[in-house]
Amino acid sequence: MAAHAALVLGTCTCASPAPARELPPPAYQLAAQQVGVPSPVLYAVALQESGTRLRGRLIPWPWTLNVAGRAERYPTRANACTGLRKALAHTPASRIDAGLGQVNLGHHAHRYVHPCELLDPYRNLAIAAEILQEQHTAGEDWLVAIGRYHRPAGGAPAARYRRSVHQHLARVLGPDASLSSIRTTTP
C-alpha cells in the first residue's frame, strides 16, 4: 500500500518532452485543477512540506507529521494516525501539521471533521490546494501566495519559504522555464 501511494503521489514524476522537467503526478494535477492552482505550485509546496528521500529521489511523503517543529514520518496511514492521536494528547493542535501539504490542525480545523482525515493524501492535497488558492490574488505571482501559504502575515519567514519552494519549482518546471509561466491558473 505504501509503495502504491508513493508511486501515485510522489514518484510518478513522468518525463515530459522538455529536459529536466517533471510532470506533477495525477493526484496533484487533479487537486490543483479543481480549484484553479497550477499543479507545479502544489507539487513544489508538497516537496517542501513533506519531502523525503526515497531511492535517491526527493518525493512528498503522505504520512508526515510535524509536531512542535519535529518531523515524524510513518510507513503507513494507520501508523501516522496513531502518531497523530498521541501528539494531540500532549501538543496543542496549532503546533501540529499533517500530510503532504502539512496542513495545520489548529488553524485549519474548519476543513476537517477528524484529524486523521488529513492523512488521506487526496483530501490533504485538496485542502492544500484550497489554501493556496485562497492566498492568491488574481494577476499576482504565485510565489507570493506560496509565501502566504506558509505564513499569511508574510515577513522574513515567508520570504525564506518562497526561496525554498522556488528551488523545487525550478526542478519541476525545468531550468529553462520561466517562473512567470505559473502566474496563470493552468493545471
ChimeraX commands (.cxc) that place a marker at each C-alpha (Angstrom):
marker #1 position 0.00,0.00,0.00 radius 0.5
marker #1 position 2.76,2.47,0.92 radius 0.5
marker #1 position 4.62,1.65,-2.29 radius 0.5
marker #1 position 1.44,2.21,-4.32 radius 0.5
marker #1 position 0.82,5.58,-2.67 radius 0.5
marker #1 position 4.41,6.62,-3.29 radius 0.5
marker #1 position 4.01,5.76,-6.96 radius 0.5
marker #1 position 0.74,7.65,-7.34 radius 0.5
marker #1 position 1.60,10.62,-5.17 radius 0.5
marker #1 position 5.31,11.12,-5.44 radius 0.5
marker #1 position 7.47,9.02,-7.66 radius 0.5
marker #1 position 5.21,9.10,-10.67 radius 0.5
marker #1 position 7.03,12.14,-11.95 radius 0.5
marker #1 position 6.73,11.27,-15.57 radius 0.5
marker #1 position 9.21,12.66,-18.04 radius 0.5
marker #1 position 7.92,15.34,-20.33 radius 0.5
marker #1 position 9.34,16.40,-23.69 radius 0.5
marker #1 position 11.38,19.22,-22.09 radius 0.5
marker #1 position 14.60,18.01,-20.49 radius 0.5
marker #1 position 14.98,18.13,-16.69 radius 0.5
marker #1 position 11.28,18.77,-16.22 radius 0.5
marker #1 position 8.86,16.84,-14.06 radius 0.5
marker #1 position 5.17,16.45,-14.58 radius 0.5
marker #1 position 3.36,16.57,-11.23 radius 0.5
marker #1 position 1.68,13.22,-10.50 radius 0.5
marker #1 position -2.02,12.88,-11.40 radius 0.5
marker #1 position -3.28,13.42,-7.82 radius 0.5
marker #1 position -1.60,16.84,-7.74 radius 0.5
marker #1 position -2.92,17.75,-11.16 radius 0.5
marker #1 position -6.48,16.86,-10.17 radius 0.5
marker #1 position -6.44,18.68,-6.82 radius 0.5
marker #1 position -4.87,21.76,-8.38 radius 0.5
marker #1 position -7.23,21.84,-11.36 radius 0.5
marker #1 position -10.32,21.62,-9.14 radius 0.5
marker #1 position -9.53,24.97,-7.51 radius 0.5
marker #1 position -7.52,26.73,-10.22 radius 0.5
marker #1 position -4.00,26.37,-8.84 radius 0.5
marker #1 position -1.10,25.46,-11.14 radius 0.5
marker #1 position -0.18,21.85,-10.39 radius 0.5
marker #1 position 3.59,22.59,-10.32 radius 0.5
marker #1 position 2.91,25.06,-7.48 radius 0.5
marker #1 position 1.02,22.46,-5.44 radius 0.5
marker #1 position 3.65,19.81,-6.13 radius 0.5
marker #1 position 6.54,22.15,-5.21 radius 0.5
marker #1 position 4.82,23.05,-1.93 radius 0.5
marker #1 position 4.37,19.34,-1.11 radius 0.5
marker #1 position 8.04,18.69,-1.89 radius 0.5
marker #1 position 8.97,21.44,0.55 radius 0.5
marker #1 position 6.48,20.44,3.23 radius 0.5
marker #1 position 6.74,16.65,3.33 radius 0.5
marker #1 position 9.63,15.81,1.03 radius 0.5
marker #1 position 11.80,12.85,1.89 radius 0.5
marker #1 position 14.44,10.88,0.02 radius 0.5
marker #1 position 13.35,7.54,-1.38 radius 0.5
marker #1 position 15.69,5.63,-3.67 radius 0.5
marker #1 position 17.76,8.77,-4.14 radius 0.5
marker #1 position 14.83,10.98,-5.14 radius 0.5
marker #1 position 13.07,13.68,-3.18 radius 0.5
marker #1 position 9.35,12.89,-3.04 radius 0.5
marker #1 position 6.46,14.16,-0.90 radius 0.5
marker #1 position 5.58,11.64,1.83 radius 0.5
marker #1 position 1.85,11.42,2.68 radius 0.5
marker #1 position 2.27,10.18,6.24 radius 0.5
marker #1 position 4.41,13.01,7.57 radius 0.5
marker #1 position 3.66,14.92,10.76 radius 0.5
marker #1 position 5.35,17.97,12.17 radius 0.5
marker #1 position 4.84,18.06,15.91 radius 0.5
marker #1 position 6.10,21.23,17.56 radius 0.5
marker #1 position 8.81,21.64,14.92 radius 0.5
marker #1 position 9.88,17.98,14.83 radius 0.5
marker #1 position 9.27,15.96,11.65 radius 0.5
marker #1 position 7.85,12.48,12.05 radius 0.5
marker #1 position 7.46,10.11,9.11 radius 0.5
marker #1 position 5.45,6.91,9.27 radius 0.5
marker #1 position 5.35,3.89,6.95 radius 0.5
marker #1 position 1.54,3.75,6.74 radius 0.5
marker #1 position -1.51,5.92,7.18 radius 0.5
marker #1 position -2.62,3.85,10.18 radius 0.5
marker #1 position 0.73,4.36,11.91 radius 0.5
marker #1 position 0.60,8.09,11.18 radius 0.5
marker #1 position -2.93,8.32,12.56 radius 0.5
marker #1 position -1.80,6.64,15.77 radius 0.5
marker #1 position 1.11,9.08,15.96 radius 0.5
marker #1 position -1.24,12.00,15.35 radius 0.5
marker #1 position -3.58,10.92,18.15 radius 0.5
marker #1 position -0.64,10.59,20.53 radius 0.5
marker #1 position 0.67,14.03,19.51 radius 0.5
marker #1 position -2.73,15.63,20.12 radius 0.5
marker #1 position -2.73,14.23,23.65 radius 0.5
marker #1 position 0.27,16.37,24.63 radius 0.5
marker #1 position 0.66,19.09,21.95 radius 0.5
marker #1 position -1.74,21.90,21.01 radius 0.5
marker #1 position -3.35,21.37,17.59 radius 0.5
marker #1 position -1.88,24.68,16.41 radius 0.5
marker #1 position 1.60,23.11,16.74 radius 0.5
marker #1 position 0.84,20.05,14.59 radius 0.5
marker #1 position 0.93,19.84,10.79 radius 0.5
marker #1 position -0.10,16.74,8.86 radius 0.5
marker #1 position 0.13,15.14,5.45 radius 0.5
marker #1 position 1.56,16.02,2.07 radius 0.5
marker #1 position 0.84,19.74,2.39 radius 0.5
marker #1 position 1.49,19.83,6.15 radius 0.5
marker #1 position -1.93,21.29,6.91 radius 0.5
marker #1 position -2.00,22.81,10.39 radius 0.5
marker #1 position -4.57,21.10,12.61 radius 0.5
marker #1 position -5.34,24.18,14.68 radius 0.5
marker #1 position -5.52,26.87,12.01 radius 0.5
marker #1 position -7.47,24.69,9.59 radius 0.5
marker #1 position -9.74,22.77,11.97 radius 0.5
marker #1 position -12.75,24.01,9.96 radius 0.5
marker #1 position -11.55,21.98,6.97 radius 0.5
marker #1 position -11.85,18.51,8.53 radius 0.5
marker #1 position -14.06,16.56,10.92 radius 0.5
marker #1 position -11.50,14.05,12.28 radius 0.5
marker #1 position -7.77,14.91,12.39 radius 0.5
marker #1 position -6.75,11.66,10.68 radius 0.5
marker #1 position -8.66,12.83,7.57 radius 0.5
marker #1 position -5.61,14.98,6.92 radius 0.5
marker #1 position -3.62,11.79,6.36 radius 0.5
marker #1 position -5.74,10.87,3.35 radius 0.5
marker #1 position -3.36,12.04,0.63 radius 0.5
marker #1 position -6.13,13.09,-1.75 radius 0.5
marker #1 position -8.02,15.03,0.93 radius 0.5
marker #1 position -4.82,16.67,2.13 radius 0.5
marker #1 position -3.91,17.77,-1.39 radius 0.5
marker #1 position -7.40,19.19,-1.91 radius 0.5
marker #1 position -7.10,21.21,1.30 radius 0.5
marker #1 position -3.57,22.39,0.47 radius 0.5
marker #1 position -4.76,23.49,-2.99 radius 0.5
marker #1 position -7.70,25.37,-1.43 radius 0.5
marker #1 position -5.36,27.18,0.97 radius 0.5
marker #1 position -3.02,28.14,-1.89 radius 0.5
marker #1 position -5.94,29.41,-3.96 radius 0.5
marker #1 position -7.25,31.45,-1.03 radius 0.5
marker #1 position -3.82,33.04,-0.56 radius 0.5
marker #1 position -3.54,34.02,-4.23 radius 0.5
marker #1 position -4.68,37.32,-5.70 radius 0.5
marker #1 position -5.51,37.37,-9.42 radius 0.5
marker #1 position -2.62,38.65,-11.51 radius 0.5
marker #1 position -0.16,38.16,-8.68 radius 0.5
marker #1 position 2.91,35.94,-8.87 radius 0.5
marker #1 position 2.18,32.54,-7.35 radius 0.5
marker #1 position 5.36,32.82,-5.27 radius 0.5
marker #1 position 3.62,35.47,-3.16 radius 0.5
marker #1 position 0.74,33.06,-2.46 radius 0.5
marker #1 position 3.30,30.35,-1.66 radius 0.5
marker #1 position 4.82,32.58,0.99 radius 0.5
marker #1 position 1.38,33.26,2.47 radius 0.5
marker #1 position 0.64,29.53,2.47 radius 0.5
marker #1 position 3.46,29.14,4.95 radius 0.5
marker #1 position 2.95,32.39,6.84 radius 0.5
marker #1 position -0.07,34.56,5.97 radius 0.5
marker #1 position 1.47,37.52,7.83 radius 0.5
marker #1 position 4.43,37.49,5.44 radius 0.5
marker #1 position 7.81,38.79,6.57 radius 0.5
marker #1 position 11.16,37.04,6.63 radius 0.5
marker #1 position 9.77,33.52,7.30 radius 0.5
marker #1 position 7.52,33.78,4.23 radius 0.5
marker #1 position 10.42,35.07,2.13 radius 0.5
marker #1 position 12.67,32.16,3.19 radius 0.5
marker #1 position 9.88,29.71,2.43 radius 0.5
marker #1 position 9.32,31.25,-1.03 radius 0.5
marker #1 position 13.02,30.84,-1.83 radius 0.5
marker #1 position 12.96,27.17,-0.80 radius 0.5
marker #1 position 9.82,26.37,-2.78 radius 0.5
marker #1 position 11.23,28.35,-5.74 radius 0.5
marker #1 position 14.06,25.78,-5.93 radius 0.5
marker #1 position 11.51,22.95,-6.14 radius 0.5
marker #1 position 9.57,24.87,-8.80 radius 0.5
marker #1 position 12.73,25.25,-10.87 radius 0.5
marker #1 position 13.25,21.49,-10.63 radius 0.5
marker #1 position 9.66,20.77,-11.66 radius 0.5
marker #1 position 9.42,23.37,-14.42 radius 0.5
marker #1 position 12.92,22.76,-15.78 radius 0.5
marker #1 position 15.96,25.02,-15.88 radius 0.5
marker #1 position 14.86,26.97,-18.96 radius 0.5
marker #1 position 11.25,27.54,-17.91 radius 0.5
marker #1 position 10.17,30.99,-16.86 radius 0.5
marker #1 position 8.54,31.13,-13.45 radius 0.5
marker #1 position 6.26,33.78,-14.85 radius 0.5
marker #1 position 4.53,30.91,-16.62 radius 0.5
marker #1 position 3.00,29.92,-13.30 radius 0.5
marker #1 position 1.17,33.24,-12.92 radius 0.5
marker #1 position -1.82,31.81,-14.71 radius 0.5
marker #1 position -4.05,29.19,-13.13 radius 0.5
marker #1 position -3.40,26.39,-15.58 radius 0.5
marker #1 position -3.06,22.89,-14.16 radius 0.5
marker link #1:1,2 radius 0.2
marker link #1:2,3 radius 0.2
marker link #1:3,4 radius 0.2
marker link #1:4,5 radius 0.2
marker link #1:5,6 radius 0.2
marker link #1:6,7 radius 0.2
marker link #1:7,8 radius 0.2
marker link #1:8,9 radius 0.2
marker link #1:9,10 radius 0.2
marker link #1:10,11 radius 0.2
marker link #1:11,12 radius 0.2
marker link #1:12,13 radius 0.2
marker link #1:13,14 radius 0.2
marker link #1:14,15 radius 0.2
marker link #1:15,16 radius 0.2
marker link #1:16,17 radius 0.2
marker link #1:17,18 radius 0.2
marker link #1:18,19 radius 0.2
marker link #1:19,20 radius 0.2
marker link #1:20,21 radius 0.2
marker link #1:21,22 radius 0.2
marker link #1:22,23 radius 0.2
marker link #1:23,24 radius 0.2
marker link #1:24,25 radius 0.2
marker link #1:25,26 radius 0.2
marker link #1:26,27 radius 0.2
marker link #1:27,28 radius 0.2
marker link #1:28,29 radius 0.2
marker link #1:29,30 radius 0.2
marker link #1:30,31 radius 0.2
marker link #1:31,32 radius 0.2
marker link #1:32,33 radius 0.2
marker link #1:33,34 radius 0.2
marker link #1:34,35 radius 0.2
marker link #1:35,36 radius 0.2
marker link #1:36,37 radius 0.2
marker link #1:37,38 radius 0.2
marker link #1:38,39 radius 0.2
marker link #1:39,40 radius 0.2
marker link #1:40,41 radius 0.2
marker link #1:41,42 radius 0.2
marker link #1:42,43 radius 0.2
marker link #1:43,44 radius 0.2
marker link #1:44,45 radius 0.2
marker link #1:45,46 radius 0.2
marker link #1:46,47 radius 0.2
marker link #1:47,48 radius 0.2
marker link #1:48,49 radius 0.2
marker link #1:49,50 radius 0.2
marker link #1:50,51 radius 0.2
marker link #1:51,52 radius 0.2
marker link #1:52,53 radius 0.2
marker link #1:53,54 radius 0.2
marker link #1:54,55 radius 0.2
marker link #1:55,56 radius 0.2
marker link #1:56,57 radius 0.2
marker link #1:57,58 radius 0.2
marker link #1:58,59 radius 0.2
marker link #1:59,60 radius 0.2
marker link #1:60,61 radius 0.2
marker link #1:61,62 radius 0.2
marker link #1:62,63 radius 0.2
marker link #1:63,64 radius 0.2
marker link #1:64,65 radius 0.2
marker link #1:65,66 radius 0.2
marker link #1:66,67 radius 0.2
marker link #1:67,68 radius 0.2
marker link #1:68,69 radius 0.2
marker link #1:69,70 radius 0.2
marker link #1:70,71 radius 0.2
marker link #1:71,72 radius 0.2
marker link #1:72,73 radius 0.2
marker link #1:73,74 radius 0.2
marker link #1:74,75 radius 0.2
marker link #1:75,76 radius 0.2
marker link #1:76,77 radius 0.2
marker link #1:77,78 radius 0.2
marker link #1:78,79 radius 0.2
marker link #1:79,80 radius 0.2
marker link #1:80,81 radius 0.2
marker link #1:81,82 radius 0.2
marker link #1:82,83 radius 0.2
marker link #1:83,84 radius 0.2
marker link #1:84,85 radius 0.2
marker link #1:85,86 radius 0.2
marker link #1:86,87 radius 0.2
marker link #1:87,88 radius 0.2
marker link #1:88,89 radius 0.2
marker link #1:89,90 radius 0.2
marker link #1:90,91 radius 0.2
marker link #1:91,92 radius 0.2
marker link #1:92,93 radius 0.2
marker link #1:93,94 radius 0.2
marker link #1:94,95 radius 0.2
marker link #1:95,96 radius 0.2
marker link #1:96,97 radius 0.2
marker link #1:97,98 radius 0.2
marker link #1:98,99 radius 0.2
marker link #1:99,100 radius 0.2
marker link #1:100,101 radius 0.2
marker link #1:101,102 radius 0.2
marker link #1:102,103 radius 0.2
marker link #1:103,104 radius 0.2
marker link #1:104,105 radius 0.2
marker link #1:105,106 radius 0.2
marker link #1:106,107 radius 0.2
marker link #1:107,108 radius 0.2
marker link #1:108,109 radius 0.2
marker link #1:109,110 radius 0.2
marker link #1:110,111 radius 0.2
marker link #1:111,112 radius 0.2
marker link #1:112,113 radius 0.2
marker link #1:113,114 radius 0.2
marker link #1:114,115 radius 0.2
marker link #1:115,116 radius 0.2
marker link #1:116,117 radius 0.2
marker link #1:117,118 radius 0.2
marker link #1:118,119 radius 0.2
marker link #1:119,120 radius 0.2
marker link #1:120,121 radius 0.2
marker link #1:121,122 radius 0.2
marker link #1:122,123 radius 0.2
marker link #1:123,124 radius 0.2
marker link #1:124,125 radius 0.2
marker link #1:125,126 radius 0.2
marker link #1:126,127 radius 0.2
marker link #1:127,128 radius 0.2
marker link #1:128,129 radius 0.2
marker link #1:129,130 radius 0.2
marker link #1:130,131 radius 0.2
marker link #1:131,132 radius 0.2
marker link #1:132,133 radius 0.2
marker link #1:133,134 radius 0.2
marker link #1:134,135 radius 0.2
marker link #1:135,136 radius 0.2
marker link #1:136,137 radius 0.2
marker link #1:137,138 radius 0.2
marker link #1:138,139 radius 0.2
marker link #1:139,140 radius 0.2
marker link #1:140,141 radius 0.2
marker link #1:141,142 radius 0.2
marker link #1:142,143 radius 0.2
marker link #1:143,144 radius 0.2
marker link #1:144,145 radius 0.2
marker link #1:145,146 radius 0.2
marker link #1:146,147 radius 0.2
marker link #1:147,148 radius 0.2
marker link #1:148,149 radius 0.2
marker link #1:149,150 radius 0.2
marker link #1:150,151 radius 0.2
marker link #1:151,152 radius 0.2
marker link #1:152,153 radius 0.2
marker link #1:153,154 radius 0.2
marker link #1:154,155 radius 0.2
marker link #1:155,156 radius 0.2
marker link #1:156,157 radius 0.2
marker link #1:157,158 radius 0.2
marker link #1:158,159 radius 0.2
marker link #1:159,160 radius 0.2
marker link #1:160,161 radius 0.2
marker link #1:161,162 radius 0.2
marker link #1:162,163 radius 0.2
marker link #1:163,164 radius 0.2
marker link #1:164,165 radius 0.2
marker link #1:165,166 radius 0.2
marker link #1:166,167 radius 0.2
marker link #1:167,168 radius 0.2
marker link #1:168,169 radius 0.2
marker link #1:169,170 radius 0.2
marker link #1:170,171 radius 0.2
marker link #1:171,172 radius 0.2
marker link #1:172,173 radius 0.2
marker link #1:173,174 radius 0.2
marker link #1:174,175 radius 0.2
marker link #1:175,176 radius 0.2
marker link #1:176,177 radius 0.2
marker link #1:177,178 radius 0.2
marker link #1:178,179 radius 0.2
marker link #1:179,180 radius 0.2
marker link #1:180,181 radius 0.2
marker link #1:181,182 radius 0.2
marker link #1:182,183 radius 0.2
marker link #1:183,184 radius 0.2
marker link #1:184,185 radius 0.2
marker link #1:185,186 radius 0.2
marker link #1:186,187 radius 0.2
view
